[in-house]
Amino acid sequence: MTGETTVRTAVRIHGRSAQREAVRALLDGLRARSGHLVVTGEPGLGRTALLQWAADSFRAGPVLRLGPGEDRGAPATAGELLTTLRKAAGEAPLLVCVDDAHLWDAPARSALSHAAERLHTAGRVALLLSVAGHRAVDPEFARLAVVRLDPLAPSHADALLDEVTDGSTDPAVREHLLAEAEGNPALLLALVRRLTPAELRGLRPLPRPTADAGTLAAVAGSALTCPSADARDLLLTVAAAVRAADGPDVDTRLVLDALRHLDPASAPTANPLPDVLAGAGDRLRFHSPLLCRAVHATAAPDRRRAAHRALADVLEADGQPLPALLHRSWSLSGPAPVARLADRLAAVAADGTTPASHGLRGTAYARAAELTADAPVRAERYTAAAEQALLAGRPDRARPLLAAARDCAAPAVVRGRAERVRGLAELRDGPVGDAHQSLLLAASLLAEDAPAEAASAALAAADAAWAAGDLSSCLATLSLGPAPVPRDAAGMLGPAAPDAATGADGLPGAVDLAGAVDGAGPGGVPVPTDPPGPRQAADPRQAADPRQGVAPRHATVPGHATVPGHATPGYAAVPSAVLAGGRTGGATPRTDAGARGGPGGTRVCGAVPDPVRDHRVGMRALLEGRLDRAAPSLGQVVERARTDDRPETLLRAASAALLLGNVDAARRAGARALAATRQSGSEALVPQALEYLAYAELRAGRHPQARAHAEEGLRTALRAGQRNTAAHHQAVLALAASIEDEPATVARHVTAALATARRHGLAQAATLAEWAAARADLGRGRPQDAADRLGLLVLPGPGRGHFAVWRLAVPCFVEAAALAGRPEDTHEVLTDFAGWAAFGADPQAAAQLARCHALLAPPDHADDLYRRALARHDEAGGDFERARTALLYGKWLRRRRRPREARGRLGTALAGFDRCGAGVWAAQARAELRALGAAPQGGGAGTLTGLTPQQLRIARHVAEGATNREVALTLAVSTRTVDYHLRKVFAVLGVRSRLELARMVEHADRTRGDRRAGDRM
C-alpha cells in the first residue's frame, strides 16, 4: 500500500433516498404498530451506515443493538427475544438494530425470524436487520420485507469523493477513481486512502492497478473465504470469464470446459454451487460484482493466468476469436508490450463481421492499447475504446480511457477524435457549455484530415449551444458548414457495421458517435429577420385570425424545436411542435429514393446530399425561419430511412419528421430506431429513441403512451449514466403529469429535472420543467401562482426561458394572467405569439391565439373569438387544447347567465379531458357543471359512489376534521398513502378543499339517510 492520505469521515449518507424513506416509514409507523425491515447489499455499500443513520435519527424511544454470541446478548429462542424486547421497550417505542444478522447461527436466525413475525406482542417495536448481499438471503429471513442497497449513482459517488477530499482531486484522477469504485462507497474511500496527496492532485502517476488485490480484499472482508480448492477454481474461472463477457453472467458449459482444461484429471461440476454464486438455467454469476473482482485479483498469479489460458483454448475451439484473444492476452506474464497480439486484438475488434457488443469491443481496444508500445497508436486505440464505451452506454468507462489517451503523444486527428468523444460524453452527462467548447476544439483538430468528422463535431457543438439556450452560438456553429466529403470518408459506420472500413493497423474508421446529432442539429426555432407574409395588423386583436396576423418585422419567431441526435441522448432539445400539439401525419416532401450514394446510403463525393449536410441545411433554414428551404433537406432525411435500418439513420429521420410535423412518420421511425438500437447493443442510443417516441406521442395527444416511453427512457438514461438525458425525460414526465391529478408527481419530476438542468446549464429542460409546474398550478385553479411562474419564463428580461420554449407557454400565461386579474402583463408577449401563429408551423397556435384574445376581449367580442378558437381546434385536432378552450368558454357563458349554452360547452370539455386523461382539468369542468346544477358526466363524479373503499374511509375521516397524520395512524398506513388517496378523492369528487369535501360527505350521508327513511315508510 502506498497510502498517505488521511480520509475525512463522511458526515452524511449520500444517495440512498429510497432506502432511507423505507426506514423512515418503519420508524414513523411505530406510533401505531410494530414492523420489521431487512437491509441487504454487497460488502461496502453501507448496510452498517444505514443502520447507524436509523439509530441516530430515532428520537421516540430507546435503541437496542443485538449481535451474535452470548457476549452480545442474542437470546436463543423467539420467546426469550420477545421478552427481552418487551423489557427494553417499556411504554415507549423501541428500535432494534441487528447488523450482519447472517452471521448468527441457524437456531438464532430462526428465533430472530419468528420474533419478527410476532413483534406486536412485545409492544411497539421496529426490528431493523442487515444481511449480506454477496449471497442468497438466508431462508429464515426470506419472508421478511427487504430493501436492497445498490451502487451509488455517479452524482452521489462524486459528492462523497468531494466530501472526503475537500474537492481537491484532479479531474482525471476523479474520473478514474469513480470508474474503479463502480459506485461502492467503501471501495471509493479505500482507493482514496491508498493514494498519496500528490497522486490525488494528479502530480504523480497513479499506481496500477489502482484497485489492487489488497484493496479489494479489505473491502470484501470475510466474504472471500472459500472452503476448498475445487470451489476456489470454480470461482476463479467464473470471475475470469466475466471479464470478457457481455454481462455479469457466463455460460456454465464454458466454465466447466475451462475447468477440465485447467485440470484434466478433475470432474468439475456446478452442483452444489458456492453460496456466492447464483445459477439461472445455463448461466452462472456472482451475487456481488465486488466479490467477482476480488476473487480474480486475489488469486495466485499463476493460477489466474492458467484460468485465462484455459478459457482462451475453449473459446478458440468454439470459434469466438475476440473473447479468446482477450483471455490469451490476460494469460501473459508481465506487463511488457506485445505488438503482435495487440495488433490482432485491434484488428478483430474493428472487424464488423465479428459478433461482439460495443462493450466487448471497447475492452479489446483498451487491452490492445495496454500492449502497444508506440504512443500515437496507443492513443488511437484508447480513443477507439472510449468511443465503444460511450456507445455501450458507459461514459464512466469512457472518461478514464480518454485520460489515458491524452497521456500519449498523438497526431491532431487522434486528439480531435478523443475531444469529440469527450464532448459527446459531456453532452450526456456534464455541463453543456463545456461540451460546446470541447466539440468546437474537436472540429478544429479534425478539419484537415477528417472533414466529415469535423462537420459531425461542429454540429454536435451547435446542439450543445441549443441545449444551453445560446441561439447566437448555435447559429454561428451551423454557419461554419462542412467541407466536401472525400471518397475515403464513406465508411463512418463504426466497427460494429458489416461494411466498416478498417485501417492498416486494425483500427476502424471513425465511429459515428454523433449520429443523429450530426443530422438533427439543435435548430428548430426560426428567427426570421424578414418573415414572409402580409404586414402586421395594427390592432393585435386582429391577429386572432391567423390569416391576418404575422410576426412584426425583426421579431424572433419560434419554429419547431429540434429533437437532438441519436448518439447524444440527454441533451435533447424538445421539439416545439411536439409539445404544442396538432395533427398527425403532416406532409413530408418526398425525395428521389434511388439517388443514393455509397454503401449504406452514405454520400460519396457529390453523389447525393449526405445526412449530416441535409440536416445542417434544414436546421439552419429553420433557425432563419425559412420553412420552404428547410422542408426539402429534412424531407430527404425522412425518406432515406425507408430503406435503411441503421439506428443513426432512423433517429435522424424521427427527428426530421417531428420538425416537419409528420408525427406518424416520427413514431414509425422512432419505434424502428428503438428496435435497431436494442438489437445492435447500442445502449447509449436507447434513451434517445424513447425520447423521440415520447415527444411524438405528446404531439399526437397520447399522454399515457408518452408517459410510458418517458418512464422507460428515464430508467435507461439513469442506468447509462446520462443525467442530461434523464433531465429531459423528467421534464417530459412533468408535462404529461401536469394535465393529470398528480401534483406531487409533477413536483417530483420538476425538482429532479431542475436539479440537473441548473447544474449542467440545460436551459431548455429547465424551461420545460418550470412550464409543467405552472401548468399544474393552472389546472388546480391557482392562476396567481401560475402567472407568477410563467411571468419569469415569458416576459422580457434576463431570466426569460429557452428561446424555443417560452413562446409555447404564452397561452398558459395569458390564461393565468387573465384569471388572476393581470391582463396588462400579456400585451407584448401576445403580439409576439401572433407572429408565431402566423408562421404556420404549429397547427394549434392559431386556435390558442384566438382563445387568448377571447380571454382578454370585452364581452361583445369574446363570444365570437371563442367560437373562432373552437373552429380552429376542429381543423387542427387535439383533445386537450380543444377541451381547455371549451372549458374557458363554458365558464364565460355561465358567468353571463347563459346556462344552457354553458352546460353544452362544459360537457364537451369534460368529455375531452376524460378522453385524454386530464384528471385535474376534468375536475374543473365537473365543478362548473355542479355550479350549474347539472350532474357531471362520468359515473360517480361528484358523489361518493366513485370512491374505492380505502378512499371512502379516508374521505370520511378527513370530513370529520382529522389531519392526514391522524388518518394514517387510525388506518395503520403511511402519511404518503393518505396523501395519495386524498388527491384521488379530490379529483374524483371535483372538490378543491377539505371544507368542500366535508360538505359533500355530509350531503351524501344526509341523502342516504333520507332514502332509507323513505324505504321504511
Secondary structure by P-SEA (a helix, b strand, c coil): cccccccccccccccaaaaaaaaaaaaaaccccccbbbbbbcccccaaaaaaaaaaacccbbbbbbbccccccccccaaaaaaaaaaacccbbbbbbbcccccccaaaaaaaaaaaaacccccbbbbbbbbbccccccccccccbbbbbccccaaaaaaaaaaaacccccaaaaaaaaaaacccaaaaaaaaaaccccccccccccccccccaaaaaaaaccccccccaaaaaaaaaaaaaaaacccccccaaaaaaaaaaaccccccccccccccccccccbbbbccaaaaaaaaaaccaaaaaaaaaaaaaaaaaacccaaaaaaaaaacccccccaaaaaaaaaaaacccccccaaaaaaaaaaaaaacccaaaaaaaaaaaaaaaaaaccaaaaaaaaaaaaaccccaaaaaaaaaaaaaaaaacccaaaaaaaaaaaaaaaccccaaaaaaaaaaaaaaaaaaccaaaaaaaaacccccccccccccccccccccccccccccccccccccccccccccccccccccccccccccccccccccccccccccccccccccccccccccccccccccccccccbbbbccccccccccccccccccccaaaaaaaaaaaaaaccaaaaaaaaaaaaaaacccccaaaaaaaaaaaaaacaaaaaaaaaaaaaaaaaaaccccaaaaaaaaaaaaaaaacaaaaaaaaaaaaaaaaaaaccaaaaaaaaaaaaaaacccccaaaaaaaaaaaaaaaaaacaaaaaaaaaaaaaaaaaaaccaaaaaaaaaaccccccccccccccccaaaaaaaaaaaaccccccaaaaaaaaaaaacccccaaaaaaaaaaaaacccccaaaaaaaaaaaaaacccaaaaaaaaaaaaaaaaaacaaaaaaaaaaaaaaaaaaacaaaaaaaaaaaaaaaccccccccccccccccaaaaaaaaaaaacccaaaaaaaacccaaaaaaaaaaaaaaaccccaaaaaaaaaaaaaaaaaaaaaaac
